[in-house]
């Protein structure tokens, strides 16, 4: 069942607050809302939001930086495969 943008935001908020500075959390949530809209425009009509595995990759590569979140989210919408490769590489290199 599809959920709305407000519910997605509420569900994501604890995770985003844990990953980003408090001053950046709301802006990060705003960006993810825009990312969902872009994802839907590019991959819709059934794709209402960025898929959870892609979101995981984006958040991993952002490293809690709002500037990096902007760059990685954009790249994910353009070609999520590049983001997946970078995230998998980072996961493999992590202890």
PDB file of N, CA, C and O in Angstrom:
ATOM      1  N   UNK A   1       0.836  -1.174   0.000  1.00  0.00           N
ATOM      2  CA  UNK A   1       0.000   0.000   0.000  1.00  0.00           C
ATOM      3  C   UNK A   1       0.885   1.244   0.000  1.00  0.00           C
ATOM      4  O   UNK A   1       1.847   1.333   0.763  1.00  0.00           O
ATOM      5  N   UNK A   2       0.559   2.175  -0.842  1.00  0.00           N
ATOM      6  CA  UNK A   2       1.321   3.415  -0.932  1.00  0.00           C
ATOM      7  C   UNK A   2       1.086   4.264   0.309  1.00  0.00           C
ATOM      8  O   UNK A   2      -0.018   4.311   0.852  1.00  0.00           O
ATOM      9  N   UNK A   3       2.138   4.927   0.741  1.00  0.00           N
ATOM     10  CA  UNK A   3       2.008   5.850   1.865  1.00  0.00           C
ATOM     11  C   UNK A   3       2.343   7.245   1.359  1.00  0.00           C
ATOM     12  O   UNK A   3       2.997   7.407   0.329  1.00  0.00           O
ATOM     13  N   UNK A   4       1.897   8.226   2.083  1.00  0.00           N
ATOM     14  CA  UNK A   4       2.118   9.600   1.658  1.00  0.00           C
ATOM     15  C   UNK A   4       3.472  10.138   2.075  1.00  0.00           C
ATOM     16  O   UNK A   4       4.201   9.526   2.856  1.00  0.00           O
ATOM     17  N   UNK A   5       3.782  11.298   1.530  1.00  0.00           N
ATOM     18  CA  UNK A   5       5.057  11.950   1.803  1.00  0.00           C
ATOM     19  C   UNK A   5       5.222  12.282   3.282  1.00  0.00           C
ATOM     20  O   UNK A   5       6.321  12.166   3.825  1.00  0.00           O
ATOM     21  N   UNK A   6       4.141  12.695   3.935  1.00  0.00           N
ATOM     22  CA  UNK A   6       4.231  13.040   5.363  1.00  0.00           C
ATOM     23  C   UNK A   6       4.582  11.819   6.210  1.00  0.00           C
ATOM     24  O   UNK A   6       5.389  11.907   7.136  1.00  0.00           O
ATOM     25  N   UNK A   7       3.975  10.691   5.887  1.00  0.00           N
ATOM     26  CA  UNK A   7       4.267   9.470   6.640  1.00  0.00           C
ATOM     27  C   UNK A   7       5.706   9.015   6.387  1.00  0.00           C
ATOM     28  O   UNK A   7       6.393   8.595   7.318  1.00  0.00           O
ATOM     29  N   UNK A   8       6.165   9.096   5.140  1.00  0.00           N
ATOM     30  CA  UNK A   8       7.560   8.733   4.841  1.00  0.00           C
ATOM     31  C   UNK A   8       8.512   9.613   5.647  1.00  0.00           C
ATOM     32  O   UNK A   8       9.495   9.132   6.211  1.00  0.00           O
ATOM     33  N   UNK A   9       8.204  10.907   5.692  1.00  0.00           N
ATOM     34  CA  UNK A   9       9.055  11.843   6.431  1.00  0.00           C
ATOM     35  C   UNK A   9       9.114  11.456   7.908  1.00  0.00           C
ATOM     36  O   UNK A   9      10.190  11.424   8.506  1.00  0.00           O
ATOM     37  N   UNK A  10       7.949  11.164   8.490  1.00  0.00           N
ATOM     38  CA  UNK A  10       7.913  10.766   9.911  1.00  0.00           C
ATOM     39  C   UNK A  10       8.720   9.489  10.147  1.00  0.00           C
ATOM     40  O   UNK A  10       9.437   9.369  11.141  1.00  0.00           O
ATOM     41  N   UNK A  11       8.593   8.540   9.223  1.00  0.00           N
ATOM     42  CA  UNK A  11       9.315   7.276   9.381  1.00  0.00           C
ATOM     43  C   UNK A  11      10.825   7.459   9.218  1.00  0.00           C
ATOM     44  O   UNK A  11      11.606   6.773   9.878  1.00  0.00           O
ATOM     45  N   UNK A  12      11.232   8.359   8.362  1.00  0.00           N
ATOM     46  CA  UNK A  12      12.658   8.582   8.113  1.00  0.00           C
ATOM     47  C   UNK A  12      13.316   9.469   9.175  1.00  0.00           C
ATOM     48  O   UNK A  12      14.529   9.405   9.373  1.00  0.00           O
ATOM     49  N   UNK A  13      12.530  10.281   9.843  1.00  0.00           N
ATOM     50  CA  UNK A  13      13.072  11.311  10.731  1.00  0.00           C
ATOM     51  C   UNK A  13      14.043  10.773  11.786  1.00  0.00           C
ATOM     52  O   UNK A  13      15.121  11.350  11.934  1.00  0.00           O
ATOM     53  N   UNK A  14      13.731   9.711  12.524  1.00  0.00           N
ATOM     54  CA  UNK A  14      14.697   9.233  13.527  1.00  0.00           C
ATOM     55  C   UNK A  14      16.044   8.828  12.906  1.00  0.00           C
ATOM     56  O   UNK A  14      17.103   9.111  13.467  1.00  0.00           O
ATOM     57  N   UNK A  15      15.993   8.186  11.779  1.00  0.00           N
ATOM     58  CA  UNK A  15      17.233   7.765  11.110  1.00  0.00           C
ATOM     59  C   UNK A  15      18.045   8.975  10.661  1.00  0.00           C
ATOM     60  O   UNK A  15      19.261   9.015  10.849  1.00  0.00           O
ATOM     61  N   UNK A  16      17.378   9.955  10.069  1.00  0.00           N
ATOM     62  CA  UNK A  16      18.063  11.152   9.588  1.00  0.00           C
ATOM     63  C   UNK A  16      18.634  11.940  10.762  1.00  0.00           C
ATOM     64  O   UNK A  16      19.751  12.451  10.680  1.00  0.00           O
ATOM     65  N   UNK A  17      17.888  12.040  11.835  1.00  0.00           N
ATOM     66  CA  UNK A  17      18.388  12.755  13.019  1.00  0.00           C
ATOM     67  C   UNK A  17      19.611  12.073  13.618  1.00  0.00           C
ATOM     68  O   UNK A  17      20.470  12.733  14.203  1.00  0.00           O
ATOM     69  N   UNK A  18      19.690  10.764  13.475  1.00  0.00           N
ATOM     70  CA  UNK A  18      20.852  10.033  13.981  1.00  0.00           C
ATOM     71  C   UNK A  18      22.079  10.202  13.083  1.00  0.00           C
ATOM     72  O   UNK A  18      23.212  10.095  13.551  1.00  0.00           O
ATOM     73  N   UNK A  19      21.855  10.462  11.808  1.00  0.00           N
ATOM     74  CA  UNK A  19      22.956  10.530  10.851  1.00  0.00           C
ATOM     75  C   UNK A  19      23.474  11.943  10.585  1.00  0.00           C
ATOM     76  O   UNK A  19      24.641  12.117  10.234  1.00  0.00           O
ATOM     77  N   UNK A  20      22.621  12.950  10.750  1.00  0.00           N
ATOM     78  CA  UNK A  20      22.975  14.322  10.387  1.00  0.00           C
ATOM     79  C   UNK A  20      22.950  15.231  11.611  1.00  0.00           C
ATOM     80  O   UNK A  20      22.256  14.960  12.590  1.00  0.00           O
ATOM     81  N   UNK A  21      23.715  16.304  11.536  1.00  0.00           N
ATOM     82  CA  UNK A  21      23.703  17.299  12.599  1.00  0.00           C
ATOM     83  C   UNK A  21      22.280  17.820  12.769  1.00  0.00           C
ATOM     84  O   UNK A  21      21.521  17.894  11.802  1.00  0.00           O
ATOM     85  N   UNK A  22      21.923  18.180  13.992  1.00  0.00           N
ATOM     86  CA  UNK A  22      20.549  18.618  14.252  1.00  0.00           C
ATOM     87  C   UNK A  22      20.153  19.803  13.375  1.00  0.00           C
ATOM     88  O   UNK A  22      18.995  19.918  12.975  1.00  0.00           O
ATOM     89  N   UNK A  23      21.106  20.683  13.074  1.00  0.00           N
ATOM     90  CA  UNK A  23      20.801  21.850  12.238  1.00  0.00           C
ATOM     91  C   UNK A  23      20.516  21.461  10.784  1.00  0.00           C
ATOM     92  O   UNK A  23      19.929  22.247  10.040  1.00  0.00           O
ATOM     93  N   UNK A  24      20.926  20.253  10.371  1.00  0.00           N
ATOM     94  CA  UNK A  24      20.764  19.804   8.987  1.00  0.00           C
ATOM     95  C   UNK A  24      19.647  18.779   8.796  1.00  0.00           C
ATOM     96  O   UNK A  24      19.293  18.470   7.658  1.00  0.00           O
ATOM     97  N   UNK A  25      19.094  18.255   9.866  1.00  0.00           N
ATOM     98  CA  UNK A  25      18.144  17.139   9.748  1.00  0.00           C
ATOM     99  C   UNK A  25      16.899  17.514   8.952  1.00  0.00           C
ATOM    100  O   UNK A  25      16.480  16.755   8.079  1.00  0.00           O
ATOM    101  N   UNK A  26      16.310  18.647   9.230  1.00  0.00           N
ATOM    102  CA  UNK A  26      15.096  19.037   8.506  1.00  0.00           C
ATOM    103  C   UNK A  26      15.400  19.283   7.026  1.00  0.00           C
ATOM    104  O   UNK A  26      14.606  18.916   6.159  1.00  0.00           O
ATOM    105  N   UNK A  27      16.539  19.897   6.739  1.00  0.00           N
ATOM    106  CA  UNK A  27      16.920  20.127   5.344  1.00  0.00           C
ATOM    107  C   UNK A  27      17.167  18.793   4.637  1.00  0.00           C
ATOM    108  O   UNK A  27      16.820  18.640   3.466  1.00  0.00           O
ATOM    109  N   UNK A  28      17.759  17.836   5.335  1.00  0.00           N
ATOM    110  CA  UNK A  28      17.986  16.514   4.746  1.00  0.00           C
ATOM    111  C   UNK A  28      16.649  15.840   4.439  1.00  0.00           C
ATOM    112  O   UNK A  28      16.498  15.210   3.392  1.00  0.00           O
ATOM    113  N   UNK A  29      15.690  15.969   5.337  1.00  0.00           N
ATOM    114  CA  UNK A  29      14.364  15.403   5.091  1.00  0.00           C
ATOM    115  C   UNK A  29      13.685  16.098   3.912  1.00  0.00           C
ATOM    116  O   UNK A  29      13.013  15.448   3.111  1.00  0.00           O
ATOM    117  N   UNK A  30      13.857  17.413   3.805  1.00  0.00           N
ATOM    118  CA  UNK A  30      13.321  18.143   2.645  1.00  0.00           C
ATOM    119  C   UNK A  30      13.939  17.624   1.355  1.00  0.00           C
ATOM    120  O   UNK A  30      13.243  17.416   0.361  1.00  0.00           O
ATOM    121  N   UNK A  31      15.243  17.418   1.378  1.00  0.00           N
ATOM    122  CA  UNK A  31      15.924  16.922   0.187  1.00  0.00           C
ATOM    123  C   UNK A  31      15.430  15.530  -0.193  1.00  0.00           C
ATOM    124  O   UNK A  31      15.244  15.240  -1.375  1.00  0.00           O
ATOM    125  N   UNK A  32      15.219  14.676   0.790  1.00  0.00           N
ATOM    126  CA  UNK A  32      14.715  13.334   0.486  1.00  0.00           C
ATOM    127  C   UNK A  32      13.301  13.398  -0.102  1.00  0.00           C
ATOM    128  O   UNK A  32      12.942  12.582  -0.951  1.00  0.00           O
ATOM    129  N   UNK A  33      12.511  14.361   0.348  1.00  0.00           N
ATOM    130  CA  UNK A  33      11.188  14.561  -0.248  1.00  0.00           C
ATOM    131  C   UNK A  33      11.334  14.928  -1.729  1.00  0.00           C
ATOM    132  O   UNK A  33      10.636  14.377  -2.580  1.00  0.00           O
ATOM    133  N   UNK A  34      12.229  15.846  -2.025  1.00  0.00           N
ATOM    134  CA  UNK A  34      12.483  16.219  -3.418  1.00  0.00           C
ATOM    135  C   UNK A  34      13.036  15.044  -4.217  1.00  0.00           C
ATOM    136  O   UNK A  34      12.699  14.866  -5.388  1.00  0.00           O
ATOM    137  N   UNK A  35      13.881  14.249  -3.582  1.00  0.00           N
ATOM    138  CA  UNK A  35      14.442  13.068  -4.241  1.00  0.00           C
ATOM    139  C   UNK A  35      13.336  12.083  -4.592  1.00  0.00           C
ATOM    140  O   UNK A  35      13.345  11.502  -5.677  1.00  0.00           O
ATOM    141  N   UNK A  36      12.381  11.890  -3.679  1.00  0.00           N
ATOM    142  CA  UNK A  36      11.236  11.028  -3.978  1.00  0.00           C
ATOM    143  C   UNK A  36      10.471  11.548  -5.188  1.00  0.00           C
ATOM    144  O   UNK A  36      10.073  10.769  -6.054  1.00  0.00           O
ATOM    145  N   UNK A  37      10.264  12.848  -5.251  1.00  0.00           N
ATOM    146  CA  UNK A  37       9.535  13.438  -6.372  1.00  0.00           C
ATOM    147  C   UNK A  37      10.304  13.234  -7.677  1.00  0.00           C
ATOM    148  O   UNK A  37       9.714  12.894  -8.703  1.00  0.00           O
ATOM    149  N   UNK A  38      11.607  13.439  -7.635  1.00  0.00           N
ATOM    150  CA  UNK A  38      12.425  13.237  -8.831  1.00  0.00           C
ATOM    151  C   UNK A  38      12.421  11.764  -9.241  1.00  0.00           C
ATOM    152  O   UNK A  38      12.339  11.442 -10.426  1.00  0.00           O
ATOM    153  N   UNK A  39      12.510  10.884  -8.260  1.00  0.00           N
ATOM    154  CA  UNK A  39      12.490   9.449  -8.548  1.00  0.00           C
ATOM    155  C   UNK A  39      11.187   9.075  -9.257  1.00  0.00           C
ATOM    156  O   UNK A  39      11.191   8.358 -10.258  1.00  0.00           O
ATOM    157  N   UNK A  40      10.088   9.569  -8.724  1.00  0.00           N
ATOM    158  CA  UNK A  40       8.778   9.292  -9.324  1.00  0.00           C
ATOM    159  C   UNK A  40       8.711   9.828 -10.759  1.00  0.00           C
ATOM    160  O   UNK A  40       8.185   9.163 -11.651  1.00  0.00           O
ATOM    161  N   UNK A  41       9.242  11.019 -10.969  1.00  0.00           N
ATOM    162  CA  UNK A  41       9.229  11.590 -12.312  1.00  0.00           C
ATOM    163  C   UNK A  41      10.063  10.767 -13.292  1.00  0.00           C
ATOM    164  O   UNK A  41       9.705  10.631 -14.462  1.00  0.00           O
ATOM    165  N   UNK A  42      11.169  10.224 -12.810  1.00  0.00           N
ATOM    166  CA  UNK A  42      12.058   9.455 -13.688  1.00  0.00           C
ATOM    167  C   UNK A  42      11.640   7.996 -13.847  1.00  0.00           C
ATOM    168  O   UNK A  42      11.780   7.426 -14.928  1.00  0.00           O
ATOM    169  N   UNK A  43      11.131   7.394 -12.786  1.00  0.00           N
ATOM    170  CA  UNK A  43      10.890   5.951 -12.791  1.00  0.00           C
ATOM    171  C   UNK A  43       9.424   5.576 -12.560  1.00  0.00           C
ATOM    172  O   UNK A  43       9.097   4.391 -12.495  1.00  0.00           O
ATOM    173  N   UNK A  44       8.540   6.567 -12.436  1.00  0.00           N
ATOM    174  CA  UNK A  44       7.123   6.345 -12.158  1.00  0.00           C
ATOM    175  C   UNK A  44       6.427   5.632 -13.295  1.00  0.00           C
ATOM    176  O   UNK A  44       7.090   5.257 -14.262  1.00  0.00           O
ATOM    177  N   UNK A  45       5.148   5.430 -13.228  1.00  0.00           N
ATOM    178  CA  UNK A  45       4.242   5.961 -12.212  1.00  0.00           C
ATOM    179  C   UNK A  45       4.151   5.105 -10.958  1.00  0.00           C
ATOM    180  O   UNK A  45       3.621   5.566  -9.947  1.00  0.00           O
ATOM    181  N   UNK A  46       4.640   3.898 -10.990  1.00  0.00           N
ATOM    182  CA  UNK A  46       4.536   3.035  -9.801  1.00  0.00           C
ATOM    183  C   UNK A  46       5.588   3.341  -8.752  1.00  0.00           C
ATOM    184  O   UNK A  46       5.381   3.057  -7.573  1.00  0.00           O
ATOM    185  N   UNK A  47       6.690   3.903  -9.148  1.00  0.00           N
ATOM    186  CA  UNK A  47       7.780   4.237  -8.218  1.00  0.00           C
ATOM    187  C   UNK A  47       7.466   5.573  -7.557  1.00  0.00           C
ATOM    188  O   UNK A  47       7.728   6.629  -8.132  1.00  0.00           O
ATOM    189  N   UNK A  48       6.911   5.528  -6.362  1.00  0.00           N
ATOM    190  CA  UNK A  48       6.504   6.745  -5.659  1.00  0.00           C
ATOM    191  C   UNK A  48       7.623   7.354  -4.819  1.00  0.00           C
ATOM    192  O   UNK A  48       7.542   8.513  -4.410  1.00  0.00           O
ATOM    193  N   UNK A  49       8.654   6.575  -4.567  1.00  0.00           N
ATOM    194  CA  UNK A  49       9.740   7.031  -3.710  1.00  0.00           C
ATOM    195  C   UNK A  49      11.020   6.303  -4.090  1.00  0.00           C
ATOM    196  O   UNK A  49      10.999   5.281  -4.776  1.00  0.00           O
ATOM    197  N   UNK A  50      12.112   6.844  -3.635  1.00  0.00           N
ATOM    198  CA  UNK A  50      13.394   6.178  -3.833  1.00  0.00           C
ATOM    199  C   UNK A  50      13.336   4.831  -3.096  1.00  0.00           C
ATOM    200  O   UNK A  50      12.960   4.800  -1.924  1.00  0.00           O
ATOM    201  N   UNK A  51      13.694   3.734  -3.743  1.00  0.00           N
ATOM    202  CA  UNK A  51      13.604   2.424  -3.088  1.00  0.00           C
ATOM    203  C   UNK A  51      14.507   2.349  -1.852  1.00  0.00           C
ATOM    204  O   UNK A  51      15.584   2.946  -1.836  1.00  0.00           O
ATOM    205  N   UNK A  52      14.078   1.625  -0.826  1.00  0.00           N
ATOM    206  CA  UNK A  52      14.866   1.536   0.406  1.00  0.00           C
ATOM    207  C   UNK A  52      16.337   1.145   0.210  1.00  0.00           C
ATOM    208  O   UNK A  52      17.199   1.735   0.862  1.00  0.00           O
ATOM    209  N   UNK A  53      16.663   0.171  -0.663  1.00  0.00           N
ATOM    210  CA  UNK A  53      18.091  -0.144  -0.838  1.00  0.00           C
ATOM    211  C   UNK A  53      18.892   1.025  -1.428  1.00  0.00           C
ATOM    212  O   UNK A  53      20.052   1.229  -1.072  1.00  0.00           O
ATOM    213  N   UNK A  54      18.275   1.776  -2.314  1.00  0.00           N
ATOM    214  CA  UNK A  54      18.954   2.941  -2.890  1.00  0.00           C
ATOM    215  C   UNK A  54      19.101   4.022  -1.830  1.00  0.00           C
ATOM    216  O   UNK A  54      20.145   4.668  -1.744  1.00  0.00           O
ATOM    217  N   UNK A  55      18.067   4.225  -1.024  1.00  0.00           N
ATOM    218  CA  UNK A  55      18.154   5.191   0.075  1.00  0.00           C
ATOM    219  C   UNK A  55      19.269   4.800   1.044  1.00  0.00           C
ATOM    220  O   UNK A  55      20.018   5.662   1.505  1.00  0.00           O
ATOM    221  N   UNK A  56      19.385   3.524   1.353  1.00  0.00           N
ATOM    222  CA  UNK A  56      20.475   3.057   2.227  1.00  0.00           C
ATOM    223  C   UNK A  56      21.836   3.434   1.647  1.00  0.00           C
ATOM    224  O   UNK A  56      22.719   3.908   2.362  1.00  0.00           O
ATOM    225  N   UNK A  57      21.992   3.217   0.349  1.00  0.00           N
ATOM    226  CA  UNK A  57      23.256   3.547  -0.318  1.00  0.00           C
ATOM    227  C   UNK A  57      23.529   5.050  -0.257  1.00  0.00           C
ATOM    228  O   UNK A  57      24.648   5.471   0.036  1.00  0.00           O
ATOM    229  N   UNK A  58      22.516   5.843  -0.531  1.00  0.00           N
ATOM    230  CA  UNK A  58      22.655   7.301  -0.523  1.00  0.00           C
ATOM    231  C   UNK A  58      23.076   7.784   0.859  1.00  0.00           C
ATOM    232  O   UNK A  58      23.996   8.592   0.985  1.00  0.00           O
ATOM    233  N   UNK A  59      22.407   7.292   1.890  1.00  0.00           N
ATOM    234  CA  UNK A  59      22.723   7.743   3.251  1.00  0.00           C
ATOM    235  C   UNK A  59      24.113   7.285   3.681  1.00  0.00           C
ATOM    236  O   UNK A  59      24.817   8.017   4.377  1.00  0.00           O
ATOM    237  N   UNK A  60      24.510   6.100   3.278  1.00  0.00           N
ATOM    238  CA  UNK A  60      25.860   5.622   3.588  1.00  0.00           C
ATOM    239  C   UNK A  60      26.913   6.542   2.980  1.00  0.00           C
ATOM    240  O   UNK A  60      27.862   6.948   3.651  1.00  0.00           O
ATOM    241  N   UNK A  61      26.734   6.862   1.711  1.00  0.00           N
ATOM    242  CA  UNK A  61      27.734   7.664   1.003  1.00  0.00           C
ATOM    243  C   UNK A  61      27.715   9.132   1.398  1.00  0.00           C
ATOM    244  O   UNK A  61      28.693   9.842   1.162  1.00  0.00           O
ATOM    245  N   UNK A  62      26.627   9.602   1.992  1.00  0.00           N
ATOM    246  CA  UNK A  62      26.544  10.999   2.417  1.00  0.00           C
ATOM    247  C   UNK A  62      27.412  11.277   3.638  1.00  0.00           C
ATOM    248  O   UNK A  62      27.830  12.415   3.848  1.00  0.00           O
ATOM    249  N   UNK A  63      27.686  10.265   4.439  1.00  0.00           N
ATOM    250  CA  UNK A  63      28.540  10.421   5.629  1.00  0.00           C
ATOM    251  C   UNK A  63      28.063  11.544   6.544  1.00  0.00           C
ATOM    252  O   UNK A  63      28.877  12.234   7.158  1.00  0.00           O
ATOM    253  N   UNK A  64      26.744  11.728   6.637  1.00  0.00           N
ATOM    254  CA  UNK A  64      26.208  12.738   7.534  1.00  0.00           C
ATOM    255  C   UNK A  64      26.398  14.170   7.073  1.00  0.00           C
ATOM    256  O   UNK A  64      26.172  15.105   7.842  1.00  0.00           O
ATOM    257  N   UNK A  65      26.810  14.352   5.833  1.00  0.00           N
ATOM    258  CA  UNK A  65      27.048  15.682   5.276  1.00  0.00           C
ATOM    259  C   UNK A  65      25.888  16.062   4.360  1.00  0.00           C
ATOM    260  O   UNK A  65      25.562  15.335   3.422  1.00  0.00           O
ATOM    261  N   UNK A  66      25.274  17.200   4.641  1.00  0.00           N
ATOM    262  CA  UNK A  66      24.173  17.657   3.801  1.00  0.00           C
ATOM    263  C   UNK A  66      24.647  17.901   2.364  1.00  0.00           C
ATOM    264  O   UNK A  66      23.944  17.568   1.410  1.00  0.00           O
ATOM    265  N   UNK A  67      25.827  18.477   2.217  1.00  0.00           N
ATOM    266  CA  UNK A  67      26.358  18.723   0.873  1.00  0.00           C
ATOM    267  C   UNK A  67      26.550  17.408   0.112  1.00  0.00           C
ATOM    268  O   UNK A  67      26.215  17.320  -1.069  1.00  0.00           O
ATOM    269  N   UNK A  68      27.080  16.399   0.779  1.00  0.00           N
ATOM    270  CA  UNK A  68      27.259  15.096   0.111  1.00  0.00           C
ATOM    271  C   UNK A  68      25.920  14.434  -0.172  1.00  0.00           C
ATOM    272  O   UNK A  68      25.765  13.758  -1.189  1.00  0.00           O
ATOM    273  N   UNK A  69      24.951  14.622   0.719  1.00  0.00           N
ATOM    274  CA  UNK A  69      23.622  14.064   0.482  1.00  0.00           C
ATOM    275  C   UNK A  69      23.034  14.634  -0.804  1.00  0.00           C
ATOM    276  O   UNK A  69      22.437  13.900  -1.592  1.00  0.00           O
ATOM    277  N   UNK A  70      23.199  15.923  -1.020  1.00  0.00           N
ATOM    278  CA  UNK A  70      22.705  16.557  -2.241  1.00  0.00           C
ATOM    279  C   UNK A  70      23.352  15.910  -3.462  1.00  0.00           C
ATOM    280  O   UNK A  70      22.661  15.547  -4.414  1.00  0.00           O
ATOM    281  N   UNK A  71      24.660  15.768  -3.437  1.00  0.00           N
ATOM    282  CA  UNK A  71      25.375  15.202  -4.580  1.00  0.00           C
ATOM    283  C   UNK A  71      25.000  13.745  -4.837  1.00  0.00           C
ATOM    284  O   UNK A  71      24.758  13.350  -5.977  1.00  0.00           O
ATOM    285  N   UNK A  72      24.953  12.956  -3.777  1.00  0.00           N
ATOM    286  CA  UNK A  72      24.691  11.523  -3.940  1.00  0.00           C
ATOM    287  C   UNK A  72      23.223  11.281  -4.319  1.00  0.00           C
ATOM    288  O   UNK A  72      22.938  10.407  -5.137  1.00  0.00           O
ATOM    289  N   UNK A  73      22.303  12.035  -3.741  1.00  0.00           N
ATOM    290  CA  UNK A  73      20.892  11.874  -4.093  1.00  0.00           C
ATOM    291  C   UNK A  73      20.674  12.195  -5.568  1.00  0.00           C
ATOM    292  O   UNK A  73      19.941  11.492  -6.264  1.00  0.00           O
ATOM    293  N   UNK A  74      21.308  13.249  -6.033  1.00  0.00           N
ATOM    294  CA  UNK A  74      21.201  13.605  -7.457  1.00  0.00           C
ATOM    295  C   UNK A  74      21.740  12.476  -8.331  1.00  0.00           C
ATOM    296  O   UNK A  74      21.117  12.083  -9.317  1.00  0.00           O
ATOM    297  N   UNK A  75      22.898  11.969  -7.956  1.00  0.00           N
ATOM    298  CA  UNK A  75      23.503  10.884  -8.727  1.00  0.00           C
ATOM    299  C   UNK A  75      22.620   9.641  -8.710  1.00  0.00           C
ATOM    300  O   UNK A  75      22.521   8.938  -9.716  1.00  0.00           O
ATOM    301  N   UNK A  76      21.983   9.365  -7.581  1.00  0.00           N
ATOM    302  CA  UNK A  76      21.114   8.191  -7.491  1.00  0.00           C
ATOM    303  C   UNK A  76      19.937   8.295  -8.448  1.00  0.00           C
ATOM    304  O   UNK A  76      19.542   7.303  -9.060  1.00  0.00           O
ATOM    305  N   UNK A  77      19.377   9.488  -8.580  1.00  0.00           N
ATOM    306  CA  UNK A  77      18.258   9.664  -9.500  1.00  0.00           C
ATOM    307  C   UNK A  77      18.736   9.532 -10.947  1.00  0.00           C
ATOM    308  O   UNK A  77      18.043   8.956 -11.786  1.00  0.00           O
ATOM    309  N   UNK A  78      19.917  10.065 -11.230  1.00  0.00           N
ATOM    310  CA  UNK A  78      20.437   9.987 -12.601  1.00  0.00           C
ATOM    311  C   UNK A  78      20.800   8.561 -12.990  1.00  0.00           C
ATOM    312  O   UNK A  78      20.449   8.103 -14.077  1.00  0.00           O
ATOM    313  N   UNK A  79      21.507   7.855 -12.099  1.00  0.00           N
ATOM    314  CA  UNK A  79      21.890   6.462 -12.367  1.00  0.00           C
ATOM    315  C   UNK A  79      22.262   5.794 -11.048  1.00  0.00           C
ATOM    316  O   UNK A  79      23.405   5.871 -10.598  1.00  0.00           O
ATOM    317  N   UNK A  80      21.289   5.144 -10.443  1.00  0.00           N
ATOM    318  CA  UNK A  80      21.491   4.552  -9.120  1.00  0.00           C
ATOM    319  C   UNK A  80      22.528   3.435  -9.123  1.00  0.00           C
ATOM    320  O   UNK A  80      23.037   3.065  -8.065  1.00  0.00           O
ATOM    321  N   UNK A  81      22.845   2.899 -10.287  1.00  0.00           N
ATOM    322  CA  UNK A  81      23.838   1.810 -10.337  1.00  0.00           C
ATOM    323  C   UNK A  81      25.213   2.299  -9.914  1.00  0.00           C
ATOM    324  O   UNK A  81      25.956   1.571  -9.255  1.00  0.00           O
ATOM    325  N   UNK A  82      25.560   3.526 -10.287  1.00  0.00           N
ATOM    326  CA  UNK A  82      26.846   4.087  -9.870  1.00  0.00           C
ATOM    327  C   UNK A  82      26.900   4.244  -8.351  1.00  0.00           C
ATOM    328  O   UNK A  82      27.930   3.989  -7.728  1.00  0.00           O
ATOM    329  N   UNK A  83      25.802   4.659  -7.778  1.00  0.00           N
ATOM    330  CA  UNK A  83      25.725   4.815  -6.325  1.00  0.00           C
ATOM    331  C   UNK A  83      25.837   3.448  -5.657  1.00  0.00           C
ATOM    332  O   UNK A  83      26.502   3.315  -4.629  1.00  0.00           O
ATOM    333  N   UNK A  84      25.203   2.448  -6.222  1.00  0.00           N
ATOM    334  CA  UNK A  84      25.265   1.094  -5.664  1.00  0.00           C
ATOM    335  C   UNK A  84      26.696   0.572  -5.664  1.00  0.00           C
ATOM    336  O   UNK A  84      27.144  -0.009  -4.675  1.00  0.00           O
ATOM    337  N   UNK A  85      27.407   0.770  -6.752  1.00  0.00           N
ATOM    338  CA  UNK A  85      28.797   0.315  -6.846  1.00  0.00           C
ATOM    339  C   UNK A  85      29.658   1.010  -5.807  1.00  0.00           C
ATOM    340  O   UNK A  85      30.458   0.363  -5.131  1.00  0.00           O
ATOM    341  N   UNK A  86      29.505   2.310  -5.671  1.00  0.00           N
ATOM    342  CA  UNK A  86      30.291   3.065  -4.685  1.00  0.00           C
ATOM    343  C   UNK A  86      29.950   2.621  -3.264  1.00  0.00           C
ATOM    344  O   UNK A  86      30.847   2.482  -2.432  1.00  0.00           O
ATOM    345  N   UNK A  87      28.682   2.400  -2.978  1.00  0.00           N
ATOM    346  CA  UNK A  87      28.273   1.963  -1.638  1.00  0.00           C
ATOM    347  C   UNK A  87      28.789   0.558  -1.347  1.00  0.00           C
ATOM    348  O   UNK A  87      29.273   0.290  -0.247  1.00  0.00           O
ATOM    349  N   UNK A  88      28.690  -0.336  -2.320  1.00  0.00           N
ATOM    350  CA  UNK A  88      29.202  -1.694  -2.124  1.00  0.00           C
ATOM    351  C   UNK A  88      30.707  -1.684  -1.890  1.00  0.00           C
ATOM    352  O   UNK A  88      31.220  -2.448  -1.072  1.00  0.00           O
ATOM    353  N   UNK A  89      31.407  -0.823  -2.608  1.00  0.00           N
ATOM    354  CA  UNK A  89      32.853  -0.706  -2.409  1.00  0.00           C
ATOM    355  C   UNK A  89      33.152  -0.224  -0.989  1.00  0.00           C
ATOM    356  O   UNK A  89      34.037  -0.754  -0.318  1.00  0.00           O
ATOM    357  N   UNK A  90      32.411   0.778  -0.545  1.00  0.00           N
ATOM    358  CA  UNK A  90      32.631   1.297   0.801  1.00  0.00           C
ATOM    359  C   UNK A  90      32.305   0.250   1.877  1.00  0.00           C
ATOM    360  O   UNK A  90      33.012   0.137   2.879  1.00  0.00           O
ATOM    361  N   UNK A  91      31.258  -0.489   1.661  1.00  0.00           N
ATOM    362  CA  UNK A  91      30.905  -1.552   2.620  1.00  0.00           C
ATOM    363  C   UNK A  91      31.992  -2.614   2.680  1.00  0.00           C
ATOM    364  O   UNK A  91      32.315  -3.122   3.754  1.00  0.00           O
ATOM    365  N   UNK A  92      32.555  -2.949   1.524  1.00  0.00           N
ATOM    366  CA  UNK A  92      33.603  -3.979   1.480  1.00  0.00           C
ATOM    367  C   UNK A  92      34.883  -3.511   2.164  1.00  0.00           C
ATOM    368  O   UNK A  92      35.631  -4.321   2.713  1.00  0.00           O
ATOM    369  N   UNK A  93      35.131  -2.212   2.130  1.00  0.00           N
ATOM    370  CA  UNK A  93      36.351  -1.664   2.733  1.00  0.00           C
ATOM    371  C   UNK A  93      36.215  -1.378   4.213  1.00  0.00           C
ATOM    372  O   UNK A  93      37.218  -1.166   4.894  1.00  0.00           O
ATOM    373  N   UNK A  94      34.986  -1.369   4.729  1.00  0.00           N
ATOM    374  CA  UNK A  94      34.753  -1.081   6.144  1.00  0.00           C
ATOM    375  C   UNK A  94      35.105  -2.290   6.989  1.00  0.00           C
ATOM    376  O   UNK A  94      34.871  -3.429   6.586  1.00  0.00           O
ATOM    377  N   UNK A  95      35.668  -2.039   8.164  1.00  0.00           N
ATOM    378  CA  UNK A  95      36.014  -3.163   9.052  1.00  0.00           C
ATOM    379  C   UNK A  95      34.811  -3.829   9.635  1.00  0.00           C
ATOM    380  O   UNK A  95      34.945  -4.786  10.398  1.00  0.00           O
TER     381      UNK A  95
END
